[in-house]
Amino acid sequence: MFSAVPGGHAWKGFPVGLGLAALGRPGYINLGHAQDLQHEYDVAAMERRAHEVLDAAYGAGIRYFDAARSYGRAEFFLQSWLASRVDLTDLIIGSKWGYQYTAEWQVEAEVHEQKEHSAERLTRQWNESRSILGSHLNLYQIHSATLESGVLDNREVLEKLAEIQQLGVLIGLSVSGPAQAAVIQKAREVSVNGVRLFDAVQATWNLLERSATEQLQQAHDAGMIVIIKESLANGRLTYRNPQFVKEPVWRAVQSEADRLQVSIDTLALANVIQQPWVSIVLSGASTLDQLQSNLTALSLLEENIPSDLLADLVESPEEYWSKRSQLKWN
Ligand SMILES: NC(=O)c1ccc[n+]([C@@H]2O[C@H](COP(=O)([O-])OP(=O)(O)OC[C@H]3O[C@@H](n4cnc5c(N)ncnc54)[C@H](OP(=O)(O)O)[C@@H]3O)[C@@H](O)[C@H]2O)c1
């Protein structure tokens, strides 16, 4: 339900999407991941779990599903789900290229994913994702574009992406790291044959990391679809984080959640959905309970959550991404 608007596209659909980073592979960085998967890594068992969460998400109204070539078997779990359900309509499937999955279905791995933003990798991974997801693949994104990777200056890659766009597939990028804002600003200016290339941007924004606010606002105003990832800071904005008990600033947020009779993740997600420039906020839930708790955020949208209360949580981008890089794959 991406509809064309002057200068770009708008999302007229459900404000929450489902990301499959935690559902598609045994190992991921989110707090408590292994526990949530109940240490059950048999491919069939993980596929069943993914289908349960996908069914619940679709039943709740979610229509955007976010995968990546590097999320283990996430694309295959989406493929088998799409093939086994007859009444699925208005679905938008997004995937990403750039990272290669290297963990061989293990939780413990030397390297879990390896990034290369080359035209060769784009061509190979596009063919792979297209053969798995077929015409369901409607949004194709660069995975974690950075200034260092040079991908936004790689004309061969940009022209290949424009060719894919000609097939009616929207083109996007996801950004990561302390310099997200600078990458988004550069991406907004990228054009091929005089036409802006990127239809969508996916960025990390949450109560702790808000450095991309202005650039995301401008991207939205320029007609780009804005997708938010890591709205729960990989679990740091959930009850799992002991800071909510120990530290005064965090305890104050916990009291606000208690006053509203919701859990921390619900409050954190509601705060992201309320941002006027957001099109879709991704839930990274890997259990039905987490998904339900995340979706409760929609009932909080009328609530006036005191922004100053939450402002005290903000970390510098450097601090935030350094803490993220220390999260253990589990
Ligand atoms: N570079 C990129 O392009 C990029 C990077 C990251 C994410 N993403 C996308 O964004 C999506 C979401 O991001 P994310 O999963 O990385 O991070 P997130 O949304 O910040 O965190 C989600 C994690 O928080 C925990 N959680 C969620 N609800 C909970 C609840 N009610 N109670 C306790 N714990 C709860 C779960 O951890 P467990 O897994 O431990 O259950 C869940 O996986 C991904 O699936 C992916 O599609 C893209």
The ligand as a MOL file (V3000), in Angstrom:
LIG
                    3D

  0  0  0     0  0            999 V3000
M  V30 BEGIN CTAB
M  V30 COUNTS 48 52 0 0 0
M  V30 BEGIN ATOM
M  V30 1 N 20.7540 -2.6690 9.3120 0
M  V30 2 C 19.5140 -3.0180 9.1120 0
M  V30 3 O 18.9850 -2.8770 8.0460 0
M  V30 4 C 18.7470 -3.5580 10.3010 0
M  V30 5 C 19.3770 -3.7030 11.5330 0
M  V30 6 C 18.6120 -4.1380 12.6080 0
M  V30 7 C 17.2580 -4.4190 12.4350 0
M  V30 8 N 16.6810 -4.2730 11.2090 0 CHG=1
M  V30 9 C 15.2520 -4.5660 11.0030 0
M  V30 10 O 14.5240 -4.0500 12.1050 0
M  V30 11 C 13.7950 -5.1360 12.7460 0
M  V30 12 C 13.6420 -4.8610 14.2350 0
M  V30 13 O 14.8540 -4.5780 14.8050 0
M  V30 14 P 15.5510 -5.5040 15.9060 0
M  V30 15 O 14.8310 -6.7710 16.0940 0
M  V30 16 O 16.9820 -5.5530 15.5120 0 CHG=-1
M  V30 17 O 15.5180 -4.6670 17.1950 0
M  V30 18 P 14.3960 -4.1260 18.1840 0
M  V30 19 O 13.1140 -4.0280 17.4900 0
M  V30 20 O 14.9700 -2.9340 18.7990 0
M  V30 21 O 14.3620 -5.2680 19.2980 0
M  V30 22 C 13.5440 -6.3230 19.1400 0
M  V30 23 C 13.9000 -7.3250 20.2300 0
M  V30 24 O 13.4890 -6.8530 21.4810 0
M  V30 25 C 13.0230 -7.9680 22.2690 0
M  V30 26 N 11.6210 -7.7250 22.5500 0
M  V30 27 C 10.6670 -7.2650 21.7580 0
M  V30 28 N 9.4840 -7.1490 22.4070 0
M  V30 29 C 9.7260 -7.5450 23.6450 0
M  V30 30 C 8.9210 -7.6620 24.7940 0
M  V30 31 N 7.6360 -7.3510 24.7710 0
M  V30 32 N 9.4990 -8.1010 25.9040 0
M  V30 33 C 10.8130 -8.4300 25.9180 0
M  V30 34 N 11.6440 -8.3660 24.8640 0
M  V30 35 C 11.0970 -7.9280 23.7510 0
M  V30 36 C 13.1370 -9.2100 21.4290 0
M  V30 37 O 14.3880 -9.8060 21.6500 0
M  V30 38 P 14.5800 -11.3170 21.3530 0
M  V30 39 O 14.9380 -11.4410 19.9370 0
M  V30 40 O 15.6670 -11.6060 22.2710 0
M  V30 41 O 13.2920 -11.9890 21.6610 0
M  V30 42 C 13.1190 -8.6340 20.0470 0
M  V30 43 O 13.7620 -9.4140 19.1260 0
M  V30 44 C 14.5970 -6.3690 12.3940 0
M  V30 45 O 13.8390 -7.5500 12.4720 0
M  V30 46 C 15.0050 -6.0510 10.9480 0
M  V30 47 O 13.9350 -6.3190 10.0680 0
M  V30 48 C 17.3990 -3.8340 10.1340 0
M  V30 END ATOM
M  V30 BEGIN BOND
M  V30 1 1 1 2
M  V30 2 2 2 3
M  V30 3 1 2 4
M  V30 4 1 4 5
M  V30 5 2 4 48
M  V30 6 2 5 6
M  V30 7 1 6 7
M  V30 8 2 7 8
M  V30 9 1 8 9
M  V30 10 1 8 48
M  V30 11 1 9 10
M  V30 12 1 9 46
M  V30 13 1 10 11
M  V30 14 1 11 12
M  V30 15 1 11 44
M  V30 16 1 12 13
M  V30 17 1 13 14
M  V30 18 2 14 15
M  V30 19 1 14 16
M  V30 20 1 14 17
M  V30 21 1 17 18
M  V30 22 2 18 19
M  V30 23 1 18 20
M  V30 24 1 18 21
M  V30 25 1 21 22
M  V30 26 1 22 23
M  V30 27 1 23 24
M  V30 28 1 23 42
M  V30 29 1 24 25
M  V30 30 1 25 26
M  V30 31 1 25 36
M  V30 32 1 26 27
M  V30 33 1 26 35
M  V30 34 2 27 28
M  V30 35 1 28 29
M  V30 36 1 29 30
M  V30 37 2 29 35
M  V30 38 1 30 31
M  V30 39 2 30 32
M  V30 40 1 32 33
M  V30 41 2 33 34
M  V30 42 1 34 35
M  V30 43 1 36 37
M  V30 44 1 36 42
M  V30 45 1 37 38
M  V30 46 2 38 39
M  V30 47 1 38 40
M  V30 48 1 38 41
M  V30 49 1 42 43
M  V30 50 1 44 45
M  V30 51 1 44 46
M  V30 52 1 46 47
M  V30 END BOND
M  V30 END CTAB
M  END
